[in-house]
Amino acid sequence: MPELRHLRYFAAVAEELNFSRAAERLHMAQPPLSAAIRQLEGELGVELFTRTSREVKLTDAGRAFLDGARRTLAEADRAVEDARRAAAGDTGRLRIGYSWSMSFDTLPALGRAFRTGHAGVDLLAQHMWNAQMAPALANGSIDVAISLCPEIVSGLELTPIRRERLIVLLPHGHSLAGEQAIPLSSLADEEFVLFPREIGPRLHDAFMAIYRRAGFEPRLRSESFHTGWDLGILTDIPAVAIAPESVAAGLPEGIAAVALSGADALETCLVTRRDERSPVVDAFAAIARPLFGLAAAVTP
């Protein structure tokens, strides 16, 4: 099988039909070029050129060989380019697990920003509860997760990419629904909807700690906040809920969002496997870190 460099030498001579010009184009001396062409002809057992003192011409065998040589060189160039693009995270597939609140603003913003520079990567996004993310990363069914207060698990790396203030979601008819901002303590007598702790233990505990720092133990209804929202029945539940402010981008009819004064902010993190990173994951992380103006710090 001829070497690729010999195919490149042959193509240059075939296109120039002049050894001197071909050698100049290849940035090499003429004698080694002539020797390489003779070696190639010896390997093939055919003459590729007829040479006289005045001209160089392709033989019939040379013309037939030129078509194949060009195809082989083009394929080789494509393979090199594909390898370089893969190493830069510009091709392949990225499977993203994301928590519920990411779907309103964070995930779309990340998707648009990543797609702009990495259009060759197929993006597959799957909603999942926080408690499902670590097992999914461990078994390889997702490559990266984006979550509000994700679980801290050995072997996973958490990189904060966004901090969001909290809002309270109230029925339109609530006496405080028209306020610009209220303290959480003003809702101490209300019933709240949250979500079962088992689907997001760390986030659940973060919300409970926020209530307690406001000076009260919340009375929680049995309904799930996410289920009420997704089924369009949140307005039928006589209760309130706290959430990150980006959720306000998709409020259902009948629900008002009011800022919470003095409340904590919560961090959204990018979650990856610490010891098994791909160029595509690294490229995604490089875009995610600065996108929301948060100086990222890694949590082991």
C-alpha distance (Angstrom), angle and dihedral (degrees) to the residues before:
residue distance angle dihedral
M1 . . .
P2 3.82 . .
E3 3.79 117.6 .
L4 3.79 117.6 -108.6
R5 3.80 91.2 -119.3
H6 3.81 89.9 57.0
L7 3.80 89.5 51.2
R8 3.80 89.3 52.0
Y9 3.82 90.4 49.1
F10 3.79 91.2 49.2
A11 3.82 93.4 47.9
A12 3.80 91.3 50.7
V13 3.82 92.9 51.2
A14 3.82 91.3 43.8
E15 3.80 91.5 53.0
E16 3.81 96.4 42.4
L17 3.84 96.9 35.3
N18 3.77 84.9 -153.3
F19 3.80 125.3 91.2
S20 3.80 94.9 -152.3
R21 3.79 94.3 52.6
A22 3.80 91.4 42.9
A23 3.82 91.0 51.3
E24 3.80 90.4 50.1
R25 3.81 90.7 49.2
L26 3.80 90.1 50.6
H27 3.82 92.7 45.8
M28 3.79 93.0 -122.9
A29 3.80 138.9 108.5
Q30 3.78 119.7 -89.6
P31 3.85 99.6 -121.6
P32 3.85 94.6 59.9
L33 3.81 89.0 46.6
S34 3.80 92.4 52.1
A35 3.80 89.8 47.1
A36 3.79 91.6 50.8
I37 3.81 92.3 51.5
R38 3.81 90.7 49.8
Q39 3.80 89.4 49.9
L40 3.82 90.5 50.4
E41 3.81 91.4 50.0
G42 3.80 89.1 49.5
E43 3.82 91.6 52.2
L44 3.79 91.8 48.9
G45 3.79 95.5 40.9
V46 3.81 92.5 -133.4
E47 3.79 138.1 93.9
L48 3.78 111.9 -111.4
F49 3.81 97.0 -175.7
T50 3.77 138.6 30.2
R51 3.78 109.4 -142.0
T52 3.78 130.2 -161.4
S53 3.78 130.5 164.4
R54 3.79 88.8 -97.4
E55 3.82 106.3 37.5
V56 3.78 149.3 13.2
K57 3.81 120.0 -141.7
L58 3.76 134.8 -179.2
T59 3.78 116.3 -114.3
D60 3.81 120.4 -137.7
A61 3.81 87.1 -98.8
G62 3.81 89.3 50.0
R63 3.80 92.9 52.4
A64 3.80 91.3 49.6
F65 3.79 91.2 47.0
L66 3.81 92.8 48.9
D67 3.80 93.5 64.0
G68 3.79 92.3 52.8
A69 3.80 92.9 42.7
R70 3.80 91.2 54.1
R71 3.80 91.6 49.6
T72 3.80 91.5 48.9
L73 3.80 92.7 48.4
A74 3.79 91.6 47.4
E75 3.81 90.6 50.9
A76 3.80 90.8 48.2
D77 3.80 91.2 50.2
R78 3.81 90.4 49.2
A79 3.80 90.8 49.9
V80 3.80 91.1 51.8
E81 3.79 91.3 48.3
D82 3.81 91.6 47.2
A83 3.80 90.4 51.0
R84 3.79 92.1 49.6
R85 3.81 92.2 47.6
A86 3.81 91.2 48.6
A87 3.81 90.9 49.6
A88 3.82 88.7 51.8
G89 3.82 92.5 49.1
D90 3.81 92.8 -111.0
T91 3.81 97.5 125.4
G92 3.77 137.3 37.4
R93 3.78 133.0 52.6
L94 3.78 132.4 -58.0
R95 3.81 118.9 -160.6
I96 3.79 111.5 -159.9
G97 3.79 127.2 -165.3
Y98 3.78 113.5 -161.0
S99 3.78 136.8 -178.0
W100 3.79 122.8 -123.0
S101 3.80 100.1 -97.3
M102 3.82 92.1 51.7
S103 3.82 91.6 71.6
F104 3.81 95.9 72.1
D105 3.80 101.4 61.4
T106 3.80 115.8 -29.4
L107 3.80 99.3 63.7
P108 3.84 96.1 42.6
A109 3.83 90.6 48.7
L110 3.81 91.4 50.2
G111 3.80 92.1 46.1
R112 3.81 93.6 51.9
A113 3.80 93.7 45.6
F114 3.81 93.7 48.0
R115 3.80 94.2 43.9
T116 3.80 91.4 54.9
G117 3.80 93.0 65.8
H118 3.81 101.6 22.3
A119 3.79 106.4 43.0
G120 3.81 90.8 149.5
V121 3.81 92.7 66.6
D122 3.80 118.0 91.6
L123 3.81 110.3 -136.0
L124 3.80 120.0 -151.2
A125 3.81 116.4 -178.5
Q126 3.79 125.9 -168.3
H127 3.79 127.5 -174.1
M128 3.80 113.1 -132.5
W129 3.78 139.6 159.4
N130 3.79 117.6 -100.4
A131 3.80 91.7 -110.7
Q132 3.82 90.2 58.5
M133 3.78 96.2 53.7
A134 3.81 102.0 75.8
P135 3.84 93.6 51.3
A136 3.81 90.2 45.7
L137 3.80 91.4 52.1
A138 3.80 91.2 45.4
N139 3.81 94.5 52.3
G140 3.81 93.3 42.4
S141 3.79 98.1 -116.8
I142 3.82 88.9 125.7
D143 3.82 130.2 28.0
V144 3.79 99.8 -154.8
A145 3.80 138.0 7.4
I146 3.81 131.0 -149.5
S147 3.75 114.8 -157.8
L148 3.78 147.1 156.3
C149 3.83 106.6 -118.8
P150 3.82 95.6 -13.5
E151 3.77 121.7 -160.6
I152 3.81 116.2 -87.1
V153 3.80 107.4 -125.8
S154 3.80 131.0 169.4
G155 3.79 112.3 -101.2
L156 3.80 94.5 26.9
E157 3.79 126.9 102.1
L158 3.80 120.9 -144.2
T159 3.80 118.0 -157.0
P160 3.83 115.9 -174.5
I161 3.81 110.3 -135.5
R162 3.81 103.7 165.4
R163 3.80 141.3 23.2
E164 3.79 118.0 -157.0
R165 3.76 131.7 -169.0
L166 3.77 117.1 -131.4
I167 3.78 129.1 -109.0
V168 3.77 131.3 -168.6
L169 3.80 120.3 -128.3
L170 3.79 114.2 -141.9
P171 3.80 135.6 174.2
H172 3.82 110.4 -100.3
G173 3.78 89.6 -114.8
H174 3.81 94.1 57.5
S175 3.81 114.6 116.8
L176 3.83 91.4 -123.6
A177 3.81 97.4 43.8
G178 3.80 93.2 101.1
E179 3.82 96.4 52.0
Q180 3.81 122.6 110.7
A181 3.81 93.5 -140.0
I182 3.80 135.8 -8.5
P183 3.82 134.9 -175.0
L184 3.77 114.7 -107.1
S185 3.79 88.9 -126.5
S186 3.82 88.8 68.8
L187 3.82 87.2 70.1
A188 3.79 96.6 52.1
D189 3.82 92.2 116.4
E190 3.81 94.5 50.0
E191 3.77 128.6 98.2
F192 3.79 114.5 -118.2
V193 3.78 134.5 -152.7
L194 3.79 117.8 -145.4
F195 3.79 129.4 150.4
P196 3.80 133.5 -93.3
R197 3.80 111.3 -75.7
E198 3.79 93.4 -131.0
I199 3.82 93.3 68.6
G200 3.82 93.5 55.0
P201 3.81 113.4 5.2
R202 3.81 98.4 174.1
L203 3.81 94.6 45.0
H204 3.81 91.3 45.4
D205 3.80 90.4 51.8
A206 3.82 90.8 47.5
F207 3.81 90.7 55.2
M208 3.80 91.9 46.6
A209 3.81 90.6 50.4
I210 3.82 89.7 52.3
Y211 3.80 91.2 53.8
R212 3.80 91.4 48.6
R213 3.81 93.5 48.5
A214 3.80 86.3 54.7
G215 3.80 86.9 60.1
F216 3.81 105.8 -102.0
E217 3.78 145.4 79.6
P218 3.82 107.7 -121.5
R219 3.76 121.7 -124.4
L220 3.80 103.4 -130.9
R221 3.78 124.3 -156.4
S222 3.77 120.0 -140.7
E223 3.81 93.2 -117.7
S224 3.81 118.4 100.6
F225 3.79 114.4 -118.7
H226 3.81 93.1 -144.7
T227 3.78 93.6 47.4
G228 3.80 92.0 49.5
W229 3.79 90.5 50.4
D230 3.80 96.4 45.2
L231 3.80 93.6 46.3
G232 3.79 92.5 47.8
I233 3.80 93.4 -120.5
L234 3.80 99.7 109.1
T235 3.81 90.7 107.8
D236 3.82 89.1 57.7
I237 3.81 91.5 60.1
P238 3.84 111.8 83.2
A239 3.79 94.2 -140.7
V240 3.80 142.8 90.6
A241 3.81 133.6 -127.5
I242 3.78 139.9 -162.8
A243 3.79 121.8 -133.2
P244 3.83 141.9 159.7
E245 3.80 112.5 -76.2
S246 3.83 95.1 -112.7
V247 3.81 88.5 70.6
A248 3.82 86.7 72.7
A249 3.82 87.6 73.7
G250 3.81 89.5 76.3
L251 3.79 107.6 31.7
P252 3.80 115.9 166.4
E253 3.77 118.8 -125.8
G254 3.76 113.1 -79.1
I255 3.81 96.1 26.1
A256 3.82 125.0 106.8
A257 3.81 127.1 -161.3
V258 3.81 119.4 -142.6
A259 3.81 125.1 -177.1
L260 3.81 117.6 -115.9
S261 3.78 113.2 -130.6
G262 3.79 116.6 -138.8
A263 3.80 93.9 3.3
D264 3.78 124.5 139.9
A265 3.79 123.4 -98.9
L266 3.79 121.1 -126.1
E267 3.80 127.8 -140.8
T268 3.76 127.7 -126.7
C269 3.78 112.3 -151.1
L270 3.77 138.5 -162.6
V271 3.81 107.8 -132.5
T272 3.81 120.9 -156.6
R273 3.78 139.3 160.8
R274 3.79 107.2 -91.6
D275 3.81 98.8 -143.8
E276 3.79 102.2 29.6
R277 3.79 111.2 57.9
S278 3.80 126.9 154.9
P279 3.83 128.0 -153.4
V280 3.82 88.8 -110.5
V281 3.82 91.8 54.6
D282 3.81 90.3 46.7
A283 3.81 90.8 50.3
F284 3.81 91.0 49.8
A285 3.80 91.4 48.3
A286 3.80 91.5 49.4
I287 3.82 89.7 57.0
A288 3.82 95.4 41.5
R289 3.80 97.2 52.9
P290 3.83 99.5 65.1
L291 3.81 98.5 26.8
F292 3.80 97.1 92.4
G293 3.80 97.1 34.2
L294 3.80 96.0 -106.9
A295 3.80 118.7 135.6
A296 3.78 99.8 -129.0
A297 3.78 123.0 -130.0
V298 3.77 122.4 -176.2
T299 3.80 120.0 -123.4
P300 3.80 113.7 -156.9
